[in-house]
C-alpha cells in the first residue's frame, strides 16, 4: 500500500495547490485594491510609476478645476462684452434714426440715455468670483488676472503649472475717474 506521504504525485499536487492558493490570494488583493501593483514589493519600478501617475492625476484634476474657474471668468466677461456690443448697435440705430426729418429727437435722446444706463448695468453686473474685468470703480491700474492654463511634468521629473496673465485694463469698458477739483 502506498502512503500519501511517500506518493510523489500527491506531493506535487499539494505543492501546486499551495502555489495556486498563494497566487489566488495575490490576485484577490490586486482586484480588491484595483491596482496591478499594490505595493513596492510587488514590482518597485511599476509601483513608483503608478504612484507618480496617481499623484499627477490628482494634480490634473486640480488644474482642470482651476481652468474651469478661469474659463467661467472669461465667459462672464465675454457675455457682458457681447451684451454691451448689442446695446451699442441699438444706440447706433437710434442715432441713424435721429437724422431723419420729423423725428422726435427728445424721445430718441431719452431712449439713448436709457440704453447707456443698460450698458452700465450690464458692465457692472459682469462679475464672477468677485472679479469684474469690464468695470473699474477704483483709481489706478487694475491688477492683472492670472489664470491656470496647464500642467506639465518634464523628463527630469519636475512639475510645473503654467499660467496665463490677462491685462484686465485692456478689457475695462467703464472706469470711474477721480473727480478733479477746479481752482
C-alpha positions in Angstrom: 0.0 0.0 0.0 1.3 3.4 -1.0 1.1 6.2 1.6 0.1 9.8 0.7 3.3 10.9 2.4 5.5 8.9 0.0 3.4 9.4 -3.1 5.3 11.7 -5.4 2.3 12.6 -7.4 0.3 13.6 -4.3 3.2 15.8 -3.0 3.4 17.5 -6.4 -0.3 18.1 -6.4 -0.2 19.6 -2.9 2.6 21.9 -3.9 0.6 23.0 -6.9 -2.4 23.7 -4.7 -0.4 25.7 -2.3 1.1 27.7 -5.2 -2.4 28.3 -6.7 -3.7 29.3 -3.3 -0.9 31.9 -2.8 -1.4 33.3 -6.4 -5.1 33.5 -5.8 -4.5 35.5 -2.6 -2.2 37.9 -4.5 -4.8 38.2 -7.3 -7.6 38.8 -4.9 -5.5 41.5 -3.2 -4.9 43.2 -6.5 -8.5 43.0 -7.5 -9.7 44.4 -4.2 -7.3 47.3 -4.4 -7.8 48.0 -8.1 -4.1 48.1 -8.7 -2.0 45.6 -10.6 1.0 46.6 -8.4 -0.4 47.3 -5.0 2.9 47.6 -3.0 6.5 48.4 -3.8 7.4 44.8 -3.1 5.2 43.6 -6.0 7.3 45.5 -8.5 9.2 48.6 -7.3 9.6 50.2 -10.7 5.9 49.8 -11.7 4.8 50.8 -8.2 6.9 54.0 -8.5 5.5 54.8 -11.9 1.9 54.1 -10.8 2.3 56.3 -7.6 3.6 59.2 -9.7 0.8 58.8 -12.2 -1.8 58.7 -9.4 -0.3 61.9 -8.0 -0.2 63.6 -11.4 -3.8 62.5 -12.0 -4.9 64.3 -8.8 -2.9 67.4 -9.8 -4.5 67.3 -13.2 -7.9 67.3 -11.5 -7.0 70.4 -9.5 -5.6 72.1 -12.7 -8.8 71.1 -14.5 -10.9 72.8 -11.8 -8.7 75.9 -11.9 -9.0 76.1 -15.7 -12.8 75.8 -15.4 -12.8 78.7 -12.9 -10.7 80.8 -15.3 -13.0 79.8 -18.2 -16.0 81.0 -16.2 -14.4 84.4 -15.6 -13.6 84.7 -19.3 -17.1 83.6 -20.3 -18.7 86.1 -17.9 -16.6 89.0 -19.3 -17.3 87.8 -22.9 -21.0 87.6 -22.3 -21.0 91.1 -20.7 -19.0 92.4 -23.7 -21.4 90.9 -26.2 -24.4 92.4 -24.4 -22.7 95.8 -24.4 -22.0 95.5 -28.1 -25.6 94.7 -28.9 -26.7 97.7 -26.9 -24.2 99.9 -28.7 -25.6 98.6 -32.0 -29.1 99.8 -30.8 -27.6 103.2 -30.0 -26.2 103.4 -33.5 -29.5 102.6 -35.0 -31.2 105.3 -32.8 -28.6 107.8 -34.0 -29.3 107.0 -37.6 -33.0 107.3 -37.0 -32.4 110.7 -35.3 -31.1 112.1 -38.6 -34.4 111.5 -40.3 -36.5 114.7 -40.7 -39.6 115.0 -38.5 -38.3 112.6 -35.8 -38.8 113.4 -32.1 -35.2 113.9 -31.2 -36.0 114.3 -27.5 -37.6 110.9 -27.4 -34.6 109.4 -29.1 -32.3 111.1 -26.7 -34.2 109.6 -23.8 -34.0 106.2 -25.4 -30.3 106.5 -25.9 -29.9 107.7 -22.3 -31.8 104.5 -21.2 -29.6 102.3 -23.4 -26.5 103.9 -21.9 -27.9 103.1 -18.5 -28.4 99.5 -19.7 -24.8 99.3 -20.8 -23.7 100.5 -17.3 -25.9 97.9 -15.6 -24.6 95.1 -17.8 -21.0 96.0 -17.3 -21.4 96.4 -13.5 -23.0 93.0 -13.2 -20.5 91.2 -15.3 -18.7 89.8 -12.3 -17.6 86.3 -11.4 -15.8 85.3 -8.2 -15.6 88.9 -7.1 -13.8 89.9 -10.2 -15.2 92.3 -12.8 -13.0 92.7 -15.8 -15.3 95.2 -17.5 -15.9 97.7 -14.7 -13.4 99.6 -12.5 -14.6 101.7 -9.7 -11.1 102.2 -8.2 -8.4 104.7 -9.2 -5.3 103.2 -10.7 -4.5 100.3 -12.9 -6.3 97.0 -12.4 -4.1 94.1 -11.3 -3.5 91.6 -14.0 -5.6 88.4 -13.8 -3.6 85.3 -13.6 -5.3 82.0 -14.6 -4.0 78.4 -14.5 -3.7 77.2 -18.1 -1.7 73.9 -17.9 0.3 71.3 -16.1 3.5 69.5 -17.2 6.0 67.0 -15.9 9.4 67.4 -17.5 11.6 64.5 -18.4 13.7 65.1 -15.3 10.6 64.7 -13.1 10.0 68.4 -12.3 6.4 69.5 -12.3 5.2 72.9 -13.5 1.9 74.6 -13.5 1.5 77.1 -16.4 -0.5 80.3 -16.0 -1.8 82.8 -18.4 -1.8 86.5 -17.5 -4.6 88.8 -18.7 -4.3 92.6 -18.7 -7.6 93.5 -17.1 -7.2 97.2 -18.1 -7.4 96.2 -21.7 -11.0 94.9 -21.3 -12.4 97.7 -19.0 -15.5 99.3 -20.6 -16.3 101.6 -17.7 -13.8 103.1 -15.4 -14.6 105.6 -12.7 -12.3 108.5 -12.9 -11.5 110.7 -9.9 -13.3 114.0 -9.9 -11.0 117.0 -10.3 -11.4 120.0 -8.1 -11.4 123.3 -10.0 -9.4 126.1 -8.7 
